[in-house]
Amino acid sequence: MTFEKIQAIIVDQLDKEEEEVQLATNFREDLEADSLDLFQIINDIEDEFDIKIESEEGLNTVQDIVTFVEAELAKK
């Protein structure tokens, strides 16, 4: 469920197809996302899951973000 929500946000923000956004997908290399794209995606994820992401450092792939969000949700 977490992956699907994050995938939908990324697809919407970057105007990509769902097939292009998988767990191993790298934002910069595979999706050609820039810093502004990542900022927008992170803002949308924060709003969707009611969490705070302090830095995008270390969040290079979709899996990185899914793991981070699930860890944050487990704290609640």
C-alpha positions as a printed NumPy array, in Angstrom:
array([[  0.   ,   0.   ,   0.   ],
       [  2.803,   2.437,   0.821],
       [  4.56 ,   1.718,  -2.465],
       [  1.374,   2.212,  -4.474],
       [  0.681,   5.608,  -2.898],
       [  4.271,   6.751,  -3.409],
       [  4.269,   5.399,  -6.947],
       [  1.096,   7.376,  -7.742],
       [  2.671,  10.585,  -6.399],
       [  5.821,  10.082,  -8.485],
       [  3.857,   9.196, -11.63 ],
       [  1.742,  12.319, -11.176],
       [  4.649,  14.672, -10.412],
       [  6.994,  13.461, -13.133],
       [  4.357,  12.599, -15.738],
       [  5.637,   9.029, -16.051],
       [  3.969,   5.666, -16.609],
       [  3.461,   3.337, -13.617],
       [  5.732,   0.741, -15.246],
       [  8.609,   3.247, -15.117],
       [  8.325,   3.648, -11.341],
       [  9.41 ,   0.468,  -9.544],
       [ 11.171,  -0.121,  -6.227],
       [ 14.631,  -0.191,  -7.829],
       [ 14.   ,   2.978,  -9.848],
       [ 16.563,   5.724,  -9.233],
       [ 15.088,   9.23 ,  -9.252],
       [ 17.95 ,  11.018, -10.969],
       [ 19.288,   8.282, -13.241],
       [ 16.093,   6.494, -14.301],
       [ 13.479,   9.237, -14.016],
       [ 15.731,  12.233, -14.718],
       [ 14.285,  14.065, -11.717],
       [ 15.984,  17.266, -10.623],
       [ 16.12 ,  18.84 ,  -7.165],
       [ 12.839,  20.702,  -7.675],
       [ 11.093,  17.477,  -8.746],
       [ 12.378,  15.705,  -5.643],
       [ 11.307,  18.602,  -3.425],
       [  7.766,  18.412,  -4.83 ],
       [  7.615,  14.626,  -4.497],
       [  8.817,  14.792,  -0.894],
       [  6.277,  17.516,  -0.062],
       [  3.46 ,  15.401,  -1.505],
       [  4.657,  12.31 ,   0.382],
       [  4.839,  14.308,   3.636],
       [  1.264,  15.505,   3.106],
       [ -0.03 ,  12.067,   2.108],
       [  1.481,  10.223,   5.076],
       [  1.558,  13.078,   7.617],
       [  5.292,  12.679,   8.238],
       [  8.339,  14.943,   8.013],
       [ 11.294,  14.18 ,   5.755],
       [ 14.163,  16.381,   6.893],
       [ 16.518,  15.667,   4.005],
       [ 16.384,  13.853,   0.703],
       [ 19.959,  12.706,   1.292],
       [ 20.139,   8.934,   1.023],
       [ 16.767,   8.772,  -0.711],
       [ 17.961,   7.843,  -4.184],
       [ 15.53 ,   5.116,  -5.156],
       [ 11.828,   4.496,  -4.734],
       [ 12.754,   1.681,  -2.317],
       [ 14.693,   4.167,  -0.159],
       [ 11.628,   6.363,   0.207],
       [  9.237,   3.452,   0.812],
       [ 11.547,   2.104,   3.552],
       [ 11.857,   5.566,   5.139],
       [  8.086,   6.186,   5.101],
       [  7.293,   2.75 ,   6.538],
       [  9.837,   3.298,   9.34 ],
       [  8.291,   6.688,  10.145],
       [  4.78 ,   5.24 ,  10.154],
       [  5.898,   2.434,  12.487],
       [  6.927,   5.084,  15.035],
       [  3.383,   6.417,  15.267]])
